[in-house]
């Protein structure tokens, strides 16, 4: 038996924006934690900024896979399109920083290297993600009716 289900325009728009919204929030929280750690740390606990700034990114890196997979199969192809590009951007930058982040950190060393690596991630991801959030908000979304199989 099949039932009809309506997916609202607001739900489709939110699905298109959710990956970017959380990514922006996590990147800004992480950068704020890094700067706060820099202010609080003395020479004896120089690892504090790193300890404060990395958990939000690592947690989102794991959780984002579930968000990405959920929205990737959204019935609205535009929502899936925004999600796909948000994932490409986030995973691409994080993967690139895994390869080039350590050499950049080693060249500058200490705070400057850590700030450069985190700053690059924020400068690349955040403006582009904000642009996609606003672009998705301005797009004309429509309600969708889909058929769902009901198992009895």
C-alpha positions as CSV (number, residue, x, y, z in Angstrom):
1,X,0.0,0.0,0.0
2,X,1.2,3.5,-0.8
3,X,0.5,6.7,1.1
4,X,1.1,10.3,-0.1
5,X,3.3,12.5,2.0
6,X,4.0,16.2,1.6
7,X,7.4,17.7,2.0
8,X,7.1,21.4,2.7
9,X,9.1,24.0,0.9
10,X,10.5,25.1,4.3
11,X,11.7,21.6,5.0
12,X,13.4,21.3,1.7
13,X,15.1,24.7,2.1
14,X,16.3,23.8,5.6
15,X,17.6,20.5,4.3
16,X,19.6,22.4,1.7
17,X,21.0,24.7,4.4
18,X,21.6,22.5,7.4
19,X,25.1,21.2,6.5
20,X,26.4,24.7,5.8
21,X,24.7,26.1,8.9
22,X,26.3,23.6,11.2
23,X,29.7,23.9,9.5
24,X,29.8,27.6,9.9
25,X,28.8,27.3,13.6
26,X,31.5,24.7,14.2
27,X,34.2,26.6,12.4
28,X,33.4,29.8,14.3
29,X,33.2,28.0,17.6
30,X,36.5,26.3,16.9
31,X,38.2,29.5,15.9
32,X,36.8,31.2,19.0
33,X,38.1,28.4,21.2
34,X,41.5,28.7,19.6
35,X,41.6,32.4,20.3
36,X,40.3,32.0,23.9
37,X,42.9,29.3,24.5
38,X,45.6,31.7,23.2
39,X,44.5,34.3,25.7
40,X,44.3,31.9,28.6
41,X,47.4,29.8,27.9
42,X,50.8,30.4,29.5
43,X,54.0,29.0,28.2
44,X,53.6,25.9,30.5
45,X,50.3,24.9,28.9
46,X,50.8,25.8,25.3
47,X,48.7,22.9,24.1
48,X,45.5,24.4,25.6
49,X,44.4,26.2,22.4
50,X,44.8,23.1,20.3
51,X,42.9,21.1,22.9
52,X,40.1,23.6,23.0
53,X,39.8,24.2,19.2
54,X,39.9,20.6,17.8
55,X,37.0,18.8,19.5
56,X,34.2,20.8,17.8
57,X,35.8,20.1,14.3
58,X,36.4,16.4,15.1
59,X,32.9,15.8,16.4
60,X,31.4,17.6,13.4
61,X,33.6,15.6,11.1
62,X,32.0,12.4,12.4
63,X,28.5,13.7,12.7
64,X,28.6,15.4,9.3
65,X,28.7,12.1,7.6
66,X,25.2,11.2,9.0
67,X,23.9,14.7,8.0
68,X,25.4,14.4,4.5
69,X,24.0,10.9,4.0
70,X,20.6,11.8,5.2
71,X,20.3,14.9,2.9
72,X,22.0,13.2,0.0
73,X,18.9,11.1,-0.5
74,X,16.4,13.9,-0.2
75,X,13.6,13.8,-2.8
76,X,14.2,17.4,-3.7
77,X,17.2,17.4,-6.1
78,X,18.1,21.0,-5.2
79,X,18.4,20.2,-1.5
80,X,20.7,17.3,-2.4
81,X,22.7,19.6,-4.8
82,X,23.4,22.2,-2.0
83,X,24.3,19.4,0.4
84,X,26.7,17.8,-2.1
85,X,28.6,21.0,-2.6
86,X,28.7,21.8,1.1
87,X,30.2,18.3,1.6
88,X,32.7,18.7,-1.2
89,X,33.8,22.0,0.3
90,X,34.1,20.8,3.9
91,X,35.7,17.4,3.3
92,X,38.0,18.9,0.6
93,X,39.4,21.6,2.9
94,X,39.7,19.2,5.9
95,X,41.4,16.6,3.7
96,X,43.8,19.1,2.2
97,X,44.7,20.4,5.7
98,X,45.4,16.9,6.8
99,X,48.0,16.7,4.1
100,X,49.4,20.3,4.1
101,X,48.5,21.4,7.6
102,X,51.4,19.8,9.3
103,X,54.0,21.2,7.0
104,X,52.4,24.7,7.3
105,X,52.5,24.3,11.1
106,X,56.1,23.1,11.0
107,X,57.3,26.0,8.8
108,X,55.8,28.7,11.1
109,X,55.8,26.7,14.3
110,X,53.7,27.3,17.4
111,X,50.9,29.7,17.5
112,X,51.5,31.2,14.1
113,X,51.3,27.8,12.4
114,X,48.1,26.8,14.3
115,X,46.5,30.1,13.5
116,X,47.4,29.8,9.9
117,X,46.0,26.3,9.5
118,X,42.7,27.2,11.3
119,X,42.5,30.6,9.6
120,X,42.8,29.0,6.2
121,X,40.0,26.6,7.0
122,X,37.7,29.3,8.2
123,X,38.5,31.7,5.4
124,X,37.9,29.1,2.7
125,X,34.8,27.4,4.2
126,X,32.8,30.1,6.0
127,X,32.2,32.8,3.3
128,X,31.3,30.2,0.7
129,X,29.0,28.4,3.1
130,X,27.3,31.7,4.1
131,X,26.8,32.5,0.4
132,X,25.2,29.1,-0.1
133,X,22.9,29.6,2.9
134,X,21.6,32.9,1.5
135,X,21.4,31.6,-2.0
136,X,19.3,28.6,-0.8
137,X,17.1,31.0,1.2
138,X,16.4,33.1,-1.9
139,X,15.6,30.1,-4.2
140,X,11.9,29.5,-4.9
141,X,11.2,26.3,-3.0
142,X,7.9,24.4,-3.5
143,X,6.0,21.8,-1.6
144,X,6.5,18.2,-2.9
145,X,4.2,15.3,-2.8
146,X,5.8,11.9,-2.7
147,X,4.5,8.4,-2.4
148,X,5.7,6.3,0.5
149,X,5.3,2.5,0.7
150,X,3.6,1.4,3.9
151,X,4.5,-2.0,5.2
152,X,1.8,-3.7,7.1
